[in-house]
Amino acid sequence: MKLRVVVLGAGFGGLALSTILSEKLGDKLDLTLIDKNDSFYFGFSKFDVMFGHKTSEAVKLYYNNITKPGVKFIRDTVTSIDPVAKIVTTQFRSYEADILVIALGADYDISATPGLAEGGNEFYSFKGAERLRDLLPTFSKGKVIVGVCSAPFKCPPAPSEAALLMHDYLTKRGIRNDCEISIVMPFGLPIPPSPDTSKALLAAFTERNINFIPKHLVRAINSSLNVAILDDGTEMPCDLFLGIPKHCVPEVVEKSEMTVNGWIAVDKTNLKTQYPGVYAIGDVTSVGTPKAGVFAEGAAKVAAASIIAEFENGEQPSPYKGNGICYVEFGDGRVGQVNVDFFSGPSPFGTYTEASTELVADKEYFGSSRVARWFGLDF
């Protein structure tokens, strides 16, 4: 009998898990990978699109290129999830699974921040990055705010990266002296688990005259007055707002009644939900790690190992460590690296590798190695 696995979502977690199961189980696997989109892109590639370094098409990887033993990709939209029966319904049909893996990521609730849709811009979605690609060349002077509207949010370094890359962009256009850049974040430090990374970012902000405003969120945008309103009522003048919108589970997950406090609860050691045979990995969960692709990939490795162990009556894997490496764009052609561990010690901790031009190649290999494994392509 083949193991019937249905994986919802073909992001970092879904791709990594499907690849591992295919490699380990081969013709014993009957895996259906479902995603509403036709292609994948790395989160960091949105900056390439936003600042005009690459075209949208250049950063997309099409799912129809996936040819793996036991894996079938279906482009479809999930309309309901029954975690008890392990039945998934889409726009076109239903799927029954022996093992169900939910890796649908996080969506954005733009309406949760008054005025964001009308008077601001978000750069966390691909469409948002494309809109900014067209808008940024029309901006010539004024106050720029990179603002977090709610927590948790994907890729904690991204707001800092956006501010530093915006500095580069405005400098290259020769208008940096006519602009002011501020970053509003809910944390006391840019990267709380890694004081060394935070220290390096704060030094970069100071060097580039970027205002860092910690321990605050942006609650509203008033476009008629050109201000961003913070959670304490402070009004900050703003001519260009780059927002990190409130994150939430996809509506179909919310309707499945699997969420606790807004996210799917899992056993952080193996990513199992309370429902037998149902796993959840990545941004859709409340596992306790940042919402970032590298952590979804790490969770996928443990979940896949657990699925294989149960199928083959083998030994369960070591618990998920909640660790991962993130690359941080410092601008000026330099990239830093932070290695963070969330579960091994009494509290999360991270180590920092100083930003350099050499680490640019490391980041490129991080992407190309995954493309080669997941898609069998050069990138």
N, C-alpha and C positions, 0 to 999 in steps of 0.2 A: 504494500500500500504506500502511495506517495503521501508526503506531508503537505496538506493544503494550508498555505499561509496567504493571508491577505494583508497587504501593507498599504495603509492610507497615508499618502504624502510622499513625494519623491524629492525631498530636500536632503541635507547632509545625513540625517538619521536614516531615512528610508532607503537611500542609495547605498549607504554603508552596510546596513543590515541585509539588504537583498543580495549584495555582492558576496558577503561572507557566507550566507546560506547557500548560494549557488556554488561557491568554491568548495564548500565542505560536503554538501549533500548531492549535488549534481542531478542525476536522473531520478533520484528519490524525492525530488522537490517539485511541487506544483505551486509556484508563487505568483500571485497577481499583485502588481504594483500599480496603484491608482493615483493619478494626480489630475487636477483640472487644467493644468498648464501644459504646453507642448515642449517646454524647455526649462533647463536649470541654469542658474547663474550664481556665482559666489557673491556673498554679501558685499565684500570689499570692492567688487567690480562696479557697484553703483557710483562710487566716487569717480571712476574712470569715465562713466557716462555723464555724470553731473557736471564735471569740469571739462568735458569735451576732449578727453584724451583718447577715448575709443568710441566707436559707434555701438549702438544697442546690439546690433547683429553680431558684432565681433566678440561679445562676452557671453552669448547664449550657447548652451549645449543642448542639442535636441534629444529628447527621450527616445525617438524612433531609432537612434543609433545603438541603443542597448540591445546586445545579443548575448545573453548569458544562459547557460543550461538551467532549465527549470524555471526561468523568469519570463513573465509576459507583462509588458507595459500596456496599460489601458488609460487613454485620456478620457476622463469622465468626471462628473461632479458628484460627490457623495451627498445624498439627501437625508439619510438616516442611518444610525448605528444602533444595533441591539447588542450590547455587550454580554448579555446573559446567553442568548442563542448564538452569538458570534455570527450574526447576519448583517451584511452591509447592503444598503440599497443605494443605487445611483440613479441618475436621470434615465438610464437605458436598461438596467437590469439589476438583479440581486446576486450577491455572492455569499456562500457559506464557507466558513473557515474552521480548520482545526485549531489554528493559531491566528489571532488577530493582533496586528501591531498598529497603533495609532501614532502617526508622526506628522500630523497636519500643521504643526507650527503655531505661530501666533498671528492673529489679524490685528488691524489697527482701527481704533474707534476715533475717527477724526472729530465726530460731533461731540465727543466728551469734553473738548476744550473749546468753549465759545469763541467764535471769531477765527479759529484756525483755518477752516475751509475757505472763508471769505477774505481774510487779511493776512494769512501766513502761508508758509510752504512747508511740506514735510519731505525729507529726503530718505526715508526708510523703505518706501516702496519703490519698485522699478519705475512706475509711472511718475512718481514724485521726482525721482532723479532726472527723468527725461524732461519734465516741465521746467526744472531748474536749469537744465542745460540750455533751454531756449530763453529763460528769463535772465540769467546772470549777465549775459553780454549787454543787457539794457540798463544794468545798475552801474552808476558812475560815482556816486558819493553818498555818504550818510552812515547811519549806525546799523550794524549787523548784529543780530543776536542769534546764537545757537542755543536753543532752549529745550530742556527736558520737561515734558508736560505731565508725566506720570511714571511711576516705577511699579514693578520691574520693567526693564526694556532690553531689547536685544543689543548684544555687542557693546558692553559698557565703555570700551575705548572710543567708540565711533563719534560721540559728540566732541571729544578732544581732537580727534583726527580732522573732523569737519572744520573746526576753528583754525587749525594749523594749515590745512590745505587751502582754506579760504584766504588766509594771509598770503600764501604763495600766489594764488590766482590774482588777487588784487595787486600784488607787487609787480607781477609780470605785465599787467595791464598799465602800470604806472600810476595807479590811483590809490595806492594804499594810504598815503598821507591824507587823503580826503575822506577816509573811512575809519570807523571805530568798530572793533570786534569785541563782543562779550560772550561769555559762555555761562549758562545758568544750569547748575546740576544739584540734585538732591543730596549728594554725598559731601562729606567734609573734605575728601581728597578725590582726585580724578579716578584713581583705581585703588579703592580702599584695601584690598587684600595685599597689595604690593606697595609699601611706602617708597621703595626705590624708584619704581616706575612713576609713581605720583610726583616724587621730587623732580624727576627729569622732565615731566610734562609741565609742572609749575615753572621750572626754570625756562622752558621753551616759551611758555606764555609771557613771562616777564621780558624775555629777550625780544619778543615780537610785539610787545605792547598790547597783549590780549588780556582783557579783564576777566578774572575768574571769580564767579559769584557762587559760593558753595551753600549747601543746605537750604536750597530753595527750588521750587517748581514754578513753571509758568502756568497760570490757571486760566488766562484768557488773553485774546488779542483784540484790541480796539483799533481797527484800521482807519476809522474816521479821525481819531486823535493821533494815530501812528505811535501807539504805545503797547508794550507787553505788560500784563498785570501779573505780578508774582503772588505766591500763596499768602504773603503777609499784607497784601494790598498795595505794595510798592508799584509805582508805574515807571517803566523804563522806556524812554524814547526809542523808537525802532522804525527804521526805514526798510529793512529786509529781515524777515524772521525765518529761520531754518529750524523747524520743530521736530522733536522726537515725540510722536503721538502716543496716546494711551494704547497699551497692548491688551489684547483679550483673546480668549480661545475662539476658534471659528464657531459660527452659529450652530452648525450641525453637532458640534461637540457639546455645546451648552444644552441643546435639546435632548442629548442622550442621557442627561442626568448623571454623568460620570464625574462631574466637577465638584471640588470642595474648595471653598473660598476662591472660586474663579478659575481653577486649573485642575487637571487630572492628578489625583494623588497616586503615587506609586511607592513601592518598597524601594528605597534608594540603593539597596544592595544589588537588586537584580532587575529593576524596572517593571516588576509585575504590578498590575492593578489589583483591586479587590475581586475582580471577576476571573475565574479560572480560565487559563488559556488566552488572556488578553494582556498585552503589554502596551506601555506608552513611553515614547522617548522624545527627547528634544524640548523645544520651546512650549509645547502644549502642556507640559507637566509642571509640578511644583517640587521637583526632586531636590532643589537646593543649590544648584549650580547656575552660573549665568546663562542667559538665553543667547547662546552662540553656537555656530555650527560645529566647532571642534568638540564641544561638550555633548552635543547630540550624537556625534560620531563615536565618542567614547562610550556613551550609553548604549549605542547600537551594538558595539562589540560585545558588551556584557550580555545584553538581551539575546543576541544571536547565539552566544555560547550556551546560555541557559536553555534556549529552544532546542539546540542540537543535543545537549546533555539529556534532556527529557525524552527526545525522540529515540535516542540510541541507548537509553538507560545508562548513561555515563555519569561522570562526576560533575557536580555543579561548579561553575567557575568561581574564581575569587571575587569578592564583592567589588562593585563599582567604586573607583577611587575618587571620582569627581575631579580629575585633574585634566589639564590641557594647556597647550601653548597658543598664545595669541600674538599676532604681529600688530605693531602699532605704527601707523604712518606719522612721522614727525615733520613731513614736508622737506623741501630742499633736497629731495632725492635720498632721504635716509629713513630707515625702518628700524624700530626697536622690537624687542621680544620680551614677553612676560610669560613665565611658566607658573601657573596657579594650581594649588591643590586645596580642595574644599573639605575633604572627608578624612584625610589621614591623621590630622592633628586635632588638638582641642578647638582650634579655630582656623579659618581659611588663611593661607599664607602664599606668598608669591616671590619668585626671584626674577631679577631684571637683567637683561643683556642690553648694553648700551646701544643706542641707535647708530647705524652705520650704513654705508652704501653696500657693504658686503651682505648684509642681511636682506637686501632687496632680492638677491638671487635665492636665498632660503625661502622667502615668501613665495616667489614664483614657482619653486619646486614643490612647495606645499600644495599649490593649486594643480600643477601639471601632473604630479604623481597620483592624485585622486582622480583626475580626469582619465588618465591612462587605465586605472584600475576599474573605475565605475563604468566608463564608456568605451574603453579600448581605443581612445583617440589621443592624438598629439594636440597640445593646447599652448 
